[in-house]
Amino acid sequence: MAVIIGPNDKRTKVTVTLPFTADGEAAFDENGKPVGGREPVEFVLPRFDFMPRPQFKEMMATIEALTAGTDDTRSEHDRSYDVILATLKPFVDEGTYRILEDQPMGVLEQISTDWNEGTSIPLGQLRASNSSSKTTKARSASTSSDSD
């Protein structure tokens, strides 16, 4: 008997852990170890293929609206920034969204990339896995480099 994975299954989620608290304090030291007493900002995103169809269509329409304008005077950077924030907005609470609005593009790009990668795990691998979803720790721009 095949057990079907449903949208509430933890394997259909991507957990994002930001490197700071809601107050902006570092939640991890320069070696990536948790700082005692500090809870990092964390949120959960659904895999694209497990979103309700109306929600997915709405997200795609929002992306289209933000990227389709020929008279758009925003820079490519600003358009990308707006698209990432718009795709995250339905899945985070208001406080987390305000925190995300203040983040540099590098943090938002990591979240977007990891969300896409978490979504691209083949369904067969999900079915074979009993472990939890992928957890993403967005690196702090001030303490991390590509060689980390």
FISEGU-369963 format. One record per residue: x negated, y, z of N, C-alpha, C in turn. Coordinates in steps of 0.02 Angstrom, whole numbers, padded with zeros to 5 digits, always signed. Each point is the difference from the previous one (the first is absolute). Last residue first. Layout:
[atom [X, Y, Z], [X, Y, Z], [X, Y, Z]]
...
REM end
This chain:
[atom [-01644, +01509, +00176], [+00025, -00032, +00062], [+00028, -00068, -00014]]
[atom [-00082, +00164, -00164], [-00045, -00055, +00019], [+00021, -00034, +00065]]
[atom [+00109, +00194, -00096], [+00012, -00059, -00043], [-00043, -00058, +00019]]
[atom [+00055, +00166, +00196], [-00024, +00010, -00067], [+00014, -00061, -00040]]
[atom [+00078, +00138, +00249], [-00009, -00058, -00043], [-00029, +00020, -00067]]
[atom [+00071, +00148, +00183], [-00046, -00048, +00030], [-00014, -00060, -00044]]
[atom [+00149, +00190, -00054], [-00058, +00031, +00032], [-00050, -00050, +00028]]
[atom [+00210, -00060, -00107], [-00043, +00032, -00049], [-00062, +00029, +00033]]
[atom [+00138, -00216, +00086], [-00003, +00072, +00013], [-00050, +00030, -00049]]
[atom [+00142, -00226, -00054], [-00061, +00026, +00029], [+00005, +00075, +00010]]
[atom [+00197, -00189, +00006], [-00025, +00054, -00042], [-00061, +00030, +00034]]
[atom [+00108, -00246, +00017], [-00025, +00053, +00042], [-00030, +00052, -00046]]
[atom [+00186, -00214, -00025], [-00045, +00048, -00029], [-00021, +00050, +00052]]
[atom [+00105, -00265, -00019], [-00003, +00061, +00039], [-00053, +00044, -00031]]
[atom [+00166, -00217, -00086], [-00064, +00035, -00003], [+00006, +00063, +00043]]
[atom [+00161, -00198, +00072], [-00013, +00041, -00059], [-00068, +00033, +00004]]
[atom [+00032, -00230, +00133], [+00035, +00064, -00004], [-00021, +00037, -00063]]
[atom [-00004, -00270, +00000], [-00031, +00054, +00038], [+00040, +00064, -00010]]
[atom [+00030, -00217, -00105], [+00041, +00009, +00060], [-00027, +00057, +00043]]
[atom [-00012, -00084, -00276], [-00028, +00034, +00058], [+00049, +00002, +00057]]
[atom [+00044, -00084, -00222], [-00048, -00046, +00032], [-00026, +00029, +00065]]
[atom [+00146, +00127, -00138], [+00036, -00059, +00024], [-00045, -00047, +00037]]
[atom [-00094, +00189, -00104], [+00042, +00020, +00057], [+00034, -00060, +00030]]
[atom [-00122, -00031, -00195], [-00045, +00008, +00057], [+00039, +00022, +00062]]
[atom [+00118, -00017, -00202], [-00023, -00066, +00022], [-00046, +00003, +00059]]
[atom [+00070, +00201, -00108], [+00052, -00029, +00042], [-00020, -00069, +00026]]
[atom [-00191, +00181, -00062], [+00048, -00044, -00034], [+00049, -00032, +00050]]
[atom [-00115, +00240, +00032], [-00014, -00069, +00021], [+00053, -00045, -00031]]
[atom [+00000, +00243, -00018], [-00022, -00042, -00056], [-00020, -00071, +00020]]
[atom [+00069, +00180, +00151], [+00057, -00020, -00042], [-00021, -00049, -00054]]
[atom [-00162, +00099, +00139], [+00042, -00043, +00041], [+00059, -00026, -00037]]
[atom [-00138, +00159, -00106], [-00035, -00064, +00007], [+00041, -00049, +00041]]
[atom [+00083, +00219, -00019], [+00002, -00034, -00065], [-00034, -00068, +00003]]
[atom [-00014, +00133, +00190], [+00070, -00020, -00010], [+00007, -00037, -00066]]
[atom [-00207, +00096, +00048], [+00011, -00060, +00041], [+00072, -00025, -00005]]
[atom [-00058, +00200, -00112], [-00037, -00056, -00029], [+00014, -00064, +00039]]
[atom [+00092, +00201, +00084], [+00031, -00019, -00063], [-00033, -00062, -00030]]
[atom [-00097, +00096, +00192], [+00065, -00030, +00017], [+00033, -00026, -00064]]
[atom [-00198, +00118, -00028], [-00013, -00065, +00031], [+00066, -00035, +00017]]
[atom [+00012, +00220, -00082], [-00020, -00047, -00053], [-00014, -00069, +00028]]
[atom [+00045, +00176, +00152], [+00060, -00020, -00037], [-00016, -00049, -00056]]
[atom [-00180, +00092, +00120], [+00039, -00043, +00044], [+00062, -00025, -00037]]
[atom [-00134, +00155, -00114], [-00036, -00063, +00010], [+00038, -00049, +00044]]
[atom [+00075, +00227, -00034], [+00017, -00046, -00055], [-00034, -00067, +00010]]
[atom [+00043, +00139, +00221], [-00034, +00012, -00063], [+00018, -00054, -00051]]
[atom [+00175, +00074, +00197], [-00060, -00041, -00014], [-00033, +00019, -00066]]
[atom [+00211, +00083, +00107], [-00061, +00036, +00017], [-00064, -00038, -00017]]
[atom [+00222, -00091, -00031], [-00003, +00061, -00040], [-00065, +00039, +00011]]
[atom [+00054, -00192, +00133], [-00025, -00018, -00067], [-00006, +00062, -00044]]
[atom [+00095, +00025, +00214], [-00071, -00016, +00006], [-00029, -00014, -00069]]
[atom [+00230, +00031, +00012], [-00035, +00064, +00011], [-00075, -00011, +00007]]
[atom [+00134, -00191, -00016], [-00002, +00035, -00064], [-00037, +00067, +00008]]
[atom [+00044, -00126, +00193], [-00054, -00030, -00040], [-00007, +00036, -00066]]
[atom [+00179, +00066, +00135], [-00064, +00018, +00032], [-00060, -00027, -00039]]
[atom [+00222, -00059, -00068], [-00015, +00070, -00014], [-00068, +00021, +00029]]
[atom [+00027, -00258, -00062], [+00042, +00047, +00037], [-00025, +00071, -00012]]
[atom [-00025, -00196, -00187], [-00031, +00023, +00062], [+00048, +00049, +00035]]
[atom [+00040, -00101, -00217], [-00020, -00056, +00042], [-00031, +00020, +00066]]
[atom [+00076, +00142, -00194], [+00057, -00041, +00023], [-00018, -00053, +00053]]
[atom [-00177, +00147, -00094], [+00051, +00033, +00041], [+00058, -00045, +00022]]
[atom [-00192, -00048, -00157], [-00005, -00020, +00070], [+00060, +00024, +00042]]
[atom [-00025, +00058, -00231], [+00010, -00072, +00004], [-00002, -00024, +00072]]
[atom [-00043, +00229, -00047], [+00070, -00016, -00016], [+00013, -00075, +00005]]
[atom [-00223, +00079, +00029], [+00043, +00020, +00056], [+00073, -00019, -00012]]
[atom [-00151, -00035, -00177], [-00014, -00046, +00056], [+00044, +00016, +00059]]
[atom [+00015, +00144, -00185], [+00027, -00066, -00016], [-00012, -00048, +00059]]
[atom [-00093, +00219, +00011], [+00073, +00001, +00007], [+00031, -00069, -00013]]
[atom [-00232, +00025, -00035], [+00014, +00010, +00071], [+00076, -00004, +00012]]
[atom [-00075, +00002, -00222], [-00015, -00065, +00033], [+00018, +00003, +00073]]
[atom [+00018, +00201, -00119], [+00052, -00048, -00022], [-00011, -00067, +00034]]
[atom [-00164, +00164, +00036], [+00062, +00016, +00035], [+00057, -00047, -00019]]
[atom [-00206, -00023, -00114], [-00009, -00015, +00071], [+00065, +00011, +00038]]
[atom [-00012, +00069, -00223], [+00007, -00073, +00004], [-00006, -00023, +00073]]
[atom [+00083, +00248, -00025], [-00059, -00038, -00022], [+00015, -00075, +00004]]
[atom [+00197, +00184, -00044], [-00040, -00030, +00054], [-00060, -00037, -00031]]
[atom [+00182, +00112, -00119], [-00063, +00036, +00008], [-00043, -00028, +00056]]
[atom [+00205, -00084, -00181], [-00025, -00006, +00068], [-00068, +00034, +00004]]
[atom [+00153, -00044, -00191], [-00013, +00069, +00021], [-00026, +00003, +00072]]
[atom [+00061, -00205, -00102], [-00051, +00028, -00044], [-00016, +00072, +00018]]
[atom [+00100, -00219, +00152], [+00008, +00069, -00023], [-00057, +00025, -00044]]
[atom [+00029, -00222, +00121], [+00022, +00007, -00069], [+00001, +00072, -00027]]
[atom [-00050, -00100, +00230], [-00055, -00005, -00047], [+00018, +00017, -00072]]
[atom [+00150, -00005, +00196], [-00059, +00037, +00023], [-00056, +00001, -00052]]
[atom [+00203, -00123, -00036], [+00016, +00071, +00005], [-00061, +00042, +00019]]
[atom [-00021, -00236, -00003], [+00010, +00026, -00068], [+00013, +00075, +00002]]
[atom [-00010, -00111, +00205], [-00066, +00003, -00031], [+00004, +00030, -00069]]
[atom [+00202, -00042, +00107], [-00035, +00055, +00033], [-00070, +00008, -00029]]
[atom [+00126, -00183, -00070], [+00028, +00061, -00028], [-00034, +00062, +00030]]
[atom [-00056, -00211, +00087], [-00028, +00007, -00068], [+00027, +00064, -00033]]
[atom [+00086, -00057, +00211], [-00070, +00017, +00007], [-00031, +00012, -00069]]
[atom [+00220, -00078, +00007], [-00003, +00069, +00023], [-00072, +00024, +00006]]
[atom [+00038, -00226, -00051], [+00018, +00042, -00057], [-00003, +00074, +00019]]
[atom [-00035, -00157, +00171], [-00055, -00002, -00047], [+00014, +00046, -00059]]
[atom [+00172, -00030, +00155], [-00054, +00039, +00030], [-00061, +00003, -00047]]
[atom [+00186, -00135, -00062], [+00017, +00072, -00003], [-00057, +00044, +00029]]
[atom [-00030, -00239, +00013], [-00003, +00027, -00068], [+00019, +00074, -00003]]
[atom [-00111, -00106, +00219], [+00066, -00003, -00031], [-00003, +00036, -00068]]
[atom [-00226, -00103, +00082], [+00042, +00058, +00014], [+00069, -00013, -00029]]
[atom [-00195, -00143, -00024], [+00048, -00018, +00052], [+00042, +00060, +00022]]
[atom [-00182, +00008, -00162], [+00045, -00052, -00025], [+00050, -00025, +00052]]
[atom [-00169, +00166, +00052], [+00045, +00027, -00050], [+00051, -00053, -00023]]
[atom [-00098, -00010, +00247], [-00025, -00015, -00067], [+00051, +00026, -00050]]
[atom [+00001, +00126, +00231], [+00021, -00062, -00032], [-00038, -00012, -00065]]
[atom [-00088, +00130, +00230], [+00027, +00012, -00067], [+00022, -00066, -00030]]
[atom [-00061, +00121, +00259], [+00006, -00060, -00041], [+00035, +00018, -00066]]
[atom [-00164, +00130, +00205], [+00065, -00007, -00031], [-00002, -00059, -00048]]
[atom [-00147, +00153, +00209], [+00009, -00061, -00039], [+00070, +00000, -00030]]
[atom [-00204, +00150, +00149], [+00063, +00005, -00036], [+00004, -00061, -00045]]
[atom [-00145, -00024, +00224], [-00001, +00028, -00067], [+00071, +00005, -00029]]
[atom [-00083, +00012, +00261], [+00039, -00041, -00046], [-00002, +00032, -00070]]
[atom [-00158, +00004, +00237], [+00024, +00038, -00057], [+00034, -00047, -00049]]
[atom [-00114, -00066, +00206], [+00053, +00045, +00018], [+00029, +00040, -00058]]
[atom [-00243, -00101, -00035], [+00047, -00018, +00054], [+00051, +00054, +00014]]
[atom [-00114, -00045, -00237], [-00016, +00042, +00057], [+00053, -00013, +00053]]
[atom [-00087, -00172, -00206], [+00053, +00041, +00031], [-00026, +00040, +00059]]
[atom [-00163, -00066, -00205], [+00027, -00032, +00060], [+00053, +00046, +00031]]
[atom [-00148, +00044, -00194], [+00064, -00031, -00014], [+00032, -00035, +00059]]
[atom [-00205, +00138, -00013], [-00012, -00069, -00020], [+00065, -00038, -00014]]
[atom [-00007, +00227, +00080], [-00036, +00000, -00064], [-00016, -00070, -00025]]
[atom [+00212, +00018, +00161], [-00065, +00033, +00001], [-00034, -00006, -00067]]
[atom [+00271, +00013, +00042], [-00055, -00047, -00007], [-00065, +00039, +00004]]
[atom [+00202, +00113, +00014], [+00023, -00061, +00032], [-00054, -00054, -00001]]
[atom [+00004, +00285, -00006], [-00026, -00061, -00031], [+00024, -00060, +00040]]
[atom [+00151, +00220, +00000], [-00061, -00024, +00030], [-00023, -00064, -00036]]
[atom [+00208, +00129, -00039], [-00058, +00016, -00041], [-00067, -00023, +00029]]
[atom [+00236, -00034, +00076], [-00027, +00065, +00020], [-00063, +00019, -00038]]
[atom [+00108, -00210, -00029], [+00049, +00050, -00021], [-00023, +00071, +00019]]
[atom [-00197, -00173, -00032], [+00062, -00002, +00038], [+00048, +00053, -00029]]
[atom [-00195, -00128, -00149], [+00009, +00051, +00051], [+00068, -00008, +00034]]
[atom [-00087, -00119, -00201], [-00057, +00001, +00047], [+00006, +00051, +00056]]
[atom [+00201, -00150, -00131], [-00041, +00059, -00012], [-00054, +00005, +00054]]
[atom [+00146, -00209, -00109], [-00024, +00027, +00062], [-00046, +00058, -00016]]
[atom [+00203, -00163, -00125], [-00052, +00051, -00007], [-00017, +00028, +00069]]
[atom [+00122, -00232, -00120], [-00006, +00043, +00058], [-00060, +00047, -00010]]
[atom [+00175, -00146, -00162], [-00069, +00023, +00004], [-00002, +00049, +00059]]
[atom [+00177, -00216, -00080], [-00015, +00067, +00025], [-00074, +00014, -00003]]
[atom [+00122, -00210, -00037], [+00021, +00045, -00053], [-00012, +00073, +00018]]
[atom [-00038, -00188, +00147], [-00046, -00008, -00056], [+00017, +00046, -00058]]
[atom [+00134, -00020, +00200], [-00059, +00042, +00010], [-00050, -00006, -00057]]
[atom [+00269, -00031, -00029], [-00058, -00040, +00019], [-00062, +00044, +00005]]
[atom [+00223, +00066, -00078], [-00017, +00015, +00070], [-00061, -00039, +00025]]
[atom [+00098, -00024, -00225], [-00031, +00065, +00009], [-00017, +00019, +00072]]
[atom [+00002, -00262, -00077], [+00046, +00057, -00005], [-00034, +00066, +00014]]
[atom [-00063, -00266, -00089], [-00023, +00057, +00039], [+00048, +00058, -00012]]
[atom [+00052, -00272, -00016], [-00007, +00062, -00037], [-00022, +00056, +00048]]
[atom [-00031, -00276, -00006], [+00024, +00054, +00043], [-00016, +00066, -00035]]
[atom [+00038, -00265, -00091], [-00037, +00063, -00003], [+00032, +00051, +00046]]
[atom [-00006, -00280, +00002], [+00042, +00059, +00000], [-00044, +00062, +00000]]
REM end
